[in-house]
């Protein structure tokens, strides 16, 4: 996250300047000579600035990543899209198009949260910006990673039929890169390809197995489990299985906290 967080970039650069100035001051007080007055002293000052700045950048990069994880946890684990949208707004606004792989990761979550709270236009703008970012990138690996983060957002904005070609494009890009390094992303997209194709084909049996296993898996983010429970409930409704539908809707209500699906589930239960 460091590369697009100006605050941390300034802090790292500032740390390099302060430490370098402090060392130069101490040297001058002790020797009565300016450290940068000679070529070796100038080289030492420059090296010191670079080393301190790099060390600070590494520290702040980790801090920024931790901050981003904590923000996304508001949405993924606490199911509170409004809190994530509010607290993540400054971070999102600091990111510029074209996105790199890291910013596309964050912005995919941010746009989904915006959809959940009804800010559809901004979410659609982010989705279009991710397409622009794929086209602007010159690195196949980065293009593939952006596409991987685009898929969950595209499913919500465009639907399965229009997302399937995006998944196929991502797989084609990923298979041009280092297989071992990109294996997790390939596995994710291949899994999504199977599920999205089942959605397009109306293969309810396959979808029910997938949705049910997701809903019952405590190792997955709670938001994902709630969303899958809602999709599972819709299939049970179509099939007339009211008991199974009720179980899924109750899961959504009990665990969905402030997700928009909770209100929809309550309405459906009241109507049944």
C-alpha positions as CSV (number, residue, x, y, z in Angstrom):
1,X,0.0,0.0,0.0
2,X,3.0,2.3,0.5
3,X,3.4,3.3,-3.1
4,X,0.1,5.2,-3.3
5,X,0.0,6.6,0.2
6,X,1.5,10.1,0.1
7,X,1.5,10.5,3.9
8,X,3.8,7.5,4.4
9,X,6.0,8.5,1.4
10,X,6.6,12.0,2.9
11,X,7.2,10.5,6.4
12,X,9.9,8.1,5.0
13,X,11.6,10.9,3.0
14,X,11.4,13.1,6.1
15,X,13.0,10.5,8.2
16,X,15.9,10.2,5.7
17,X,16.4,14.0,5.7
18,X,16.2,14.4,9.5
19,X,18.7,11.6,10.2
20,X,21.1,12.8,7.5
21,X,20.9,16.4,8.8
22,X,21.4,15.2,12.4
23,X,24.5,13.2,11.5
24,X,25.9,16.2,9.5
25,X,25.3,18.5,12.4
26,X,27.0,16.2,14.9
27,X,30.0,15.8,12.5
28,X,30.3,19.5,12.1
29,X,30.2,20.1,15.9
30,X,32.9,17.5,16.5
31,X,35.2,18.3,13.6
32,X,34.3,21.9,12.8
33,X,34.0,20.9,9.2
34,X,30.9,20.3,7.0
35,X,30.5,16.6,6.2
36,X,29.3,17.3,2.7
37,X,32.3,19.6,2.0
38,X,34.3,16.8,0.6
39,X,33.4,14.2,-2.1
40,X,33.7,11.2,0.4
41,X,31.6,13.2,2.9
42,X,29.0,14.0,0.3
43,X,28.8,10.4,-0.8
44,X,28.4,9.3,2.8
45,X,25.6,11.8,3.3
46,X,23.8,10.6,0.2
47,X,24.3,7.0,1.1
48,X,23.0,7.7,4.6
49,X,19.9,9.4,3.2
50,X,19.1,6.5,0.9
51,X,19.6,3.8,3.5
52,X,17.5,5.6,6.1
53,X,14.7,6.4,3.6
54,X,14.6,2.8,2.3
55,X,14.5,1.5,5.9
56,X,11.7,3.9,6.8
57,X,9.8,3.1,3.6
58,X,9.9,-0.6,4.4
59,X,8.5,0.1,7.9
60,X,5.8,2.4,6.7
61,X,4.9,0.1,3.8
62,X,4.2,-2.7,6.4
63,X,2.2,-0.2,8.5
64,X,0.2,0.9,5.4
65,X,-0.6,-2.8,4.5
66,X,-1.7,-3.4,8.1
67,X,-3.9,-0.3,7.9
68,X,-5.4,-1.5,4.7
69,X,-6.1,-5.0,6.1
70,X,-7.8,-3.4,9.1
71,X,-10.0,-1.3,6.9
72,X,-11.0,-4.3,4.7
73,X,-11.7,-6.3,7.9
74,X,-14.5,-3.9,8.7
75,X,-16.2,-5.1,5.5
76,X,-15.1,-8.7,5.2
77,X,-15.2,-9.7,8.9
78,X,-17.6,-7.2,10.6
79,X,-19.9,-6.9,7.5
80,X,-20.0,-3.1,7.9
81,X,-19.7,-1.6,4.5
82,X,-20.5,2.0,5.7
83,X,-17.7,2.0,8.2
84,X,-15.2,0.7,5.6
85,X,-16.4,3.3,3.0
86,X,-16.1,6.1,5.6
87,X,-12.7,5.2,7.0
88,X,-11.3,4.0,3.7
89,X,-12.3,7.1,1.7
90,X,-9.0,9.0,2.2
91,X,-7.0,5.9,1.2
92,X,-9.1,5.4,-1.9
93,X,-8.9,9.1,-2.9
94,X,-5.1,8.9,-2.6
95,X,-5.0,6.3,-5.4
96,X,-4.7,7.4,-9.0
97,X,-5.6,5.8,-12.3
98,X,-4.1,3.6,-13.7
99,X,-4.1,1.4,-10.6
100,X,-1.3,-1.0,-9.9
101,X,-2.0,-4.5,-8.5
102,X,-2.0,-3.3,-4.9
103,X,-4.4,-0.4,-5.5
104,X,-6.7,-2.5,-7.6
105,X,-6.9,-5.0,-4.7
106,X,-8.0,-2.3,-2.3
107,X,-10.3,-0.5,-4.8
108,X,-12.1,-3.7,-5.6
109,X,-13.2,-4.0,-2.0
110,X,-13.9,-0.3,-1.7
111,X,-16.2,-0.3,-4.8
112,X,-18.1,-3.4,-3.5
113,X,-18.7,-1.6,-0.2
114,X,-20.0,1.4,-2.2
115,X,-22.4,-0.8,-4.0
116,X,-23.6,-2.2,-0.7
117,X,-24.4,1.3,0.6
118,X,-26.0,2.3,-2.7
119,X,-23.3,4.5,-4.1
120,X,-23.5,2.8,-7.5
121,X,-22.1,5.5,-9.8
122,X,-18.8,5.7,-8.0
123,X,-18.5,1.9,-7.9
124,X,-19.1,1.8,-11.6
125,X,-16.4,4.5,-12.2
126,X,-13.9,2.4,-10.2
127,X,-14.8,-0.7,-12.3
128,X,-14.2,1.2,-15.5
129,X,-10.9,2.6,-14.1
130,X,-9.8,-1.0,-13.4
131,X,-10.3,-1.8,-17.1
132,X,-8.3,1.3,-18.0
133,X,-5.6,0.1,-15.7
134,X,-5.3,-3.3,-17.4
135,X,-4.9,-1.5,-20.7
136,X,-2.4,0.9,-19.4
137,X,-0.1,-1.6,-17.7
138,X,2.8,-3.0,-19.7
139,X,3.4,-5.9,-17.4
140,X,1.5,-9.1,-18.1
141,X,1.7,-10.2,-14.4
142,X,0.3,-6.9,-13.2
143,X,-2.5,-7.0,-15.8
144,X,-3.4,-10.5,-14.6
145,X,-3.5,-9.4,-10.9
146,X,-5.7,-6.4,-11.7
147,X,-8.1,-8.6,-13.6
148,X,-8.2,-11.0,-10.7
149,X,-9.3,-8.2,-8.4
150,X,-11.7,-7.0,-11.0
151,X,-13.7,-10.2,-11.2
152,X,-15.6,-10.0,-7.8
153,X,-16.6,-6.4,-8.6
154,X,-17.6,-7.2,-12.2
155,X,-19.9,-10.0,-11.0
156,X,-21.8,-7.4,-8.9
157,X,-21.8,-4.7,-11.6
158,X,-22.2,-6.6,-14.8
159,X,-23.4,-10.1,-13.8
160,X,-22.0,-13.6,-14.6
161,X,-22.5,-13.6,-18.4
162,X,-20.4,-10.5,-18.9
163,X,-17.8,-11.5,-16.3
164,X,-17.0,-14.9,-17.8
165,X,-15.0,-13.4,-20.6
166,X,-13.1,-11.3,-18.1
167,X,-12.1,-14.4,-16.2
168,X,-11.0,-16.1,-19.4
169,X,-8.9,-13.0,-20.2
170,X,-7.3,-13.1,-16.7
171,X,-6.5,-16.8,-17.1
172,X,-4.8,-16.2,-20.5
173,X,-2.7,-13.4,-19.0
174,X,-1.8,-15.4,-15.9
175,X,-0.6,-18.4,-18.0
176,X,1.9,-16.1,-19.7
177,X,3.6,-15.4,-16.4
178,X,5.7,-17.5,-13.9
179,X,3.5,-20.5,-13.2
180,X,4.7,-21.1,-9.6
181,X,4.3,-17.5,-8.5
182,X,0.9,-17.1,-10.1
183,X,-0.5,-20.5,-9.1
184,X,-2.8,-19.2,-6.3
185,X,-4.3,-16.5,-8.7
186,X,-4.8,-19.2,-11.4
187,X,-6.5,-21.5,-9.0
188,X,-8.8,-18.6,-7.9
189,X,-9.8,-17.7,-11.4
190,X,-10.3,-21.3,-12.5
191,X,-12.6,-21.8,-9.5
192,X,-14.5,-18.6,-10.4
193,X,-14.7,-19.8,-14.0
194,X,-16.5,-23.0,-12.9
195,X,-18.9,-21.2,-10.6
196,X,-19.7,-18.3,-13.0
197,X,-20.2,-20.8,-15.9
198,X,-22.7,-22.7,-13.6
199,X,-24.5,-19.4,-13.0
200,X,-24.7,-18.7,-16.7
201,X,-25.9,-22.3,-17.4
202,X,-28.3,-22.4,-14.5
203,X,-26.7,-25.4,-13.0
204,X,-28.4,-25.2,-9.6
205,X,-27.0,-28.5,-8.3
206,X,-23.4,-27.4,-8.7
207,X,-24.2,-23.9,-7.3
208,X,-25.9,-25.3,-4.2
209,X,-22.9,-27.5,-3.4
210,X,-20.6,-24.5,-3.8
211,X,-22.8,-22.0,-1.9
212,X,-23.5,-24.5,1.0
213,X,-19.8,-25.4,1.4
214,X,-18.9,-21.7,1.5
215,X,-21.7,-20.8,4.0
216,X,-20.5,-23.6,6.4
217,X,-16.8,-22.8,6.1
218,X,-15.7,-20.7,9.2
219,X,-12.3,-20.1,7.6
220,X,-13.7,-17.8,4.9
221,X,-14.6,-14.1,5.4
222,X,-18.0,-13.7,7.0
223,X,-19.2,-11.3,4.3
224,X,-18.5,-13.9,1.6
225,X,-20.4,-16.6,3.5
226,X,-23.4,-14.2,3.9
227,X,-23.4,-13.3,0.2
228,X,-23.3,-17.0,-0.7
229,X,-26.0,-17.8,1.8
230,X,-28.2,-15.3,0.0
231,X,-27.5,-16.8,-3.4
232,X,-28.2,-20.2,-1.9
233,X,-31.5,-19.0,-0.5
234,X,-32.6,-17.7,-3.9
235,X,-32.1,-21.2,-5.5
236,X,-34.0,-22.8,-2.7
237,X,-36.8,-20.3,-3.3
238,X,-37.0,-21.2,-7.0
239,X,-37.1,-24.9,-6.1
240,X,-39.8,-24.4,-3.5
241,X,-37.7,-25.7,-0.6
242,X,-38.9,-23.2,2.1
243,X,-37.1,-24.9,5.0
244,X,-33.7,-24.7,3.3
245,X,-34.5,-21.2,2.2
246,X,-35.4,-20.1,5.7
247,X,-32.1,-21.5,7.1
248,X,-30.1,-19.5,4.6
249,X,-32.1,-16.3,5.2
250,X,-31.7,-16.7,8.9
251,X,-27.9,-17.1,8.4
252,X,-27.9,-13.8,6.5
253,X,-29.8,-12.0,9.2
254,X,-27.8,-13.4,12.1
255,X,-24.4,-12.7,10.5
256,X,-24.8,-10.0,7.9
257,X,-24.7,-7.1,10.4
258,X,-25.1,-3.9,8.2
259,X,-24.9,-5.5,4.8
260,X,-27.8,-4.5,2.5
261,X,-28.7,-8.2,2.1
262,X,-29.9,-8.3,5.7
263,X,-32.8,-6.0,5.0
264,X,-33.6,-8.0,1.8
265,X,-33.6,-11.3,3.8
266,X,-35.9,-9.9,6.5
267,X,-38.3,-8.8,3.8
268,X,-38.3,-12.2,2.2
269,X,-38.8,-14.0,5.5
270,X,-41.7,-11.7,6.3
271,X,-43.3,-12.5,3.0
272,X,-43.0,-16.3,3.3
